[in-house]
Amino acid sequence: MSRGAFVQISMRRQLQEKIFDADAGWLGPKYLKGFFAESDFEKRFEMIKQARNGGSMTPAMVTQLRRQAHNGKLRIQENTQVVEARWIDNQRLVKFSDGEQKQFHRIWLSTGTRFDVNSEPLLKEILQAYPIPVINGLPVLDDNLRWRGCPLFIMGGLAALQIGPTARNLSGARMASDKMLKAIIKSNVVQNQPIKKNLCLEQYKNRKWSVILTIKFYR
């Protein structure tokens, strides 16, 4: 927009304005107590899904966007979906579910991603070597975020079943670090961990702990 371009933002629902991705109650025991008390991981997944409730923007960002829209440099198109997109005369013709169609010079997709351990090549191999339950793409780790049977820790979005809805955020990273530290400082955990030759990660040969931090753009 600073170069004079007109921008259109299209989304499937109303623009969501939130300070946090999930309610602030998930930063402490208000909601986490009940979450950790739930032993059914399928139900935990539903709690995470409901708490996050899709993508959102901060109030400050929404204010900037609406200001640009007021100045005629931006259009916010809500409650619509792209049903077709194709090339016409070096431009992209996009058709929307409300019947509208427009041509654009450039398109950026911010449609998010799905955390799935089966879609990660490294973790897929580890899953084959060290099978553990997977709920809707998320691995069921132990309480310290360790992959059962393997000296590997997972943090970030893939650790959501053990951390909660804020697993992808800074507060979730802090909680994950606290959980992992409890296991790492126990030397006997490492000494008693059986190692499979040529499996998992190369550094396991020296019986070192490894941590995988999953960082992705998400809705």
N, C-alpha and C positions, 0 to 999 in steps of 0.2 A: 504493500500500500504506500510505503514511503517513496516508491518509484512511479507512482501514478496508476498502479493496477487496481482494478476492481476485484474484490474477493467475495466469494460466496461460501458460507459454511452450511453444509447440509447434515442433518442428524435425524435419527429414527424417532426421537422423542423430544420432550421439552428440554431446554437447556437446564442442566442441574447445577445449582450453585451451592457449594459446600466448602467449609474451611478445611475439613478433614475428609479423607476418602471414606472413613467409617466414623460412626458416632464416637465422641470423646470417651464415652464409657468403656470402649474397648481398649483404652490405654491403661486401664487398671482393673481391679477386681470387680467392679460393678457388673460387667458382662462376662469377663474372663472366668470368673469363678464357676458360673454355670456351664461355660464352654468346656473347661477342663474336667468338669464333673460328668460330662456326657461321654460315655464309653463307646457309643455307636458312631463310627467315623462317617457313615453316610449322613447322619443327622448333623454332625459337625460341618460337613461340606455345605449343607443347606443353610446352616447358620452363617457361614462365611459369605455365601452367595447373597443372602438376604441383607446382611450388614453392609456390604459394599455397594450393592444396588447399582451397578454399572458405573460409567465414567462421569466425572464432574469437573467443574472449574472453580477456582477460588473467587470470592467476591471481587477482589481487585482486578482479576483478569476479565471477569464478566463486565465490569464497569468500563474497562478500556474498549472491549468489543462493542458494547452498546454505544459508546461515544463515537466510534468509527462508523457504526451503522447510521447514527443520527447525522453524521457529516456526509453521508452518501457514498462512502468508500467501501462499505461492507454490507452484505446481506446475510442475515441469519435465517436459514430455512429449517424450520422444526417439523417434527412429525411426518417425515417422508423418507423414502428409501430409493436407492438407485436400482432400477430394474433392467437397464441396458446402457451400454457404453460402446461406441465404435468410432473409427476414424472417418472423417469427412473433410477433404481439402486441408490436410495438415492440422486439423483441429479435432478435439474429442467431442462428439455429440453424446450428451448424457440425457437419458430419459428417466424421469422420476415417477414414483408410484401415484402422485397426485395428478398425473397427466402432463405436467410441464416438461419441456425439453429445452436444453440450452447447449451452446457450443463453448468450449473452454480451451485455452491455450495450454494450461498445465493443470494437473490434478495431484493433490497430495492425499494419501490415505492414512487416516488415524483410527483405524478400525480395531486396534488392539490385538491381543494374541491370547492364546489359551495355554496355560501351563500344563504340560503333559510330559511325564517322565519318559514315555515311549517315543516321543518325538525328538529326544536328545540322544544323539548317537552314542556318546560316552556312557550315559546313564542307562541306556537300553542294553548295552553289553553287561554292565554291572548287574542289572536286573536279571539277566539270563544266568549269570554266575551265582548271584545271591538273591534268589526269589523272595520278595516280600509282598504283602498286599498292596494294591494300588486302587485308590478310590477316585474315580473321575479324573484320572491322570496324576493325582497327587500320591506320593509314596507314604505309607504308614511307617514312620520312623519311631525310634524309642523316645523316651521322655527327654533325652539329652540331644535329640536330633541326629542320632547316629543311625546309619544304615545297618540294620541287624545282620550280624555275622560278618561284617566288613568294617575295617577301620576308616570309615568315611563319614563325614558330617555334611548335612545339607542345610543351607539357610536361604532366605529369600522366599519368593512365591511358592516354591515347591515344598516348603516346610509349613505351609499354612495350617495343616491339620493338627500340628503341635503348637503353633504360635497364635493362630487366630486370624481375623480379617486384616490386621495391620502387619502381617508377615513381610509385605513388600516395602514397607516404609521404615523410616529411621527408628521409630519406637520398636518395631518388630525386629530390626537388626540388633538393637540393644538387648532385647529379651532373648534372642537366639544366642548371642554371645555369652550371656549369663548361664544359659542352659548347657552350652558346649563346654564352658570352662570347668564345670563340675566334674565332667567325665575326663577331660584332658589332663587335669592335675592328678588324677589317680593313676599312678604308674602301673599298678597291678592290672588295670584294665587293658593296657597295651600289651603287657607281658603275657596275659592269658588269651589274647585274641588270636584265633587260628588264621593263618594266612594261606591263601591258595596261590600257588606258583603261577606266575605270568597272567594273573587276573587282576581286575580292578586297575589301579594306577601303578606306574613303575616304581614310585617312591615307597610303595608298601614293602619292598624288599628289605628296606632298612627299618621297617616297623614304625614309620612315622605316620602321624595323623594327617589327613588331607581334608580340606574343606572346599565344597563347591558352593559358590554364591550365585544364585540365579537372579539376573537382572534383565528385565525386559520392559518394553513399552507396553502398557496395558490400558484397557478402557476404564 
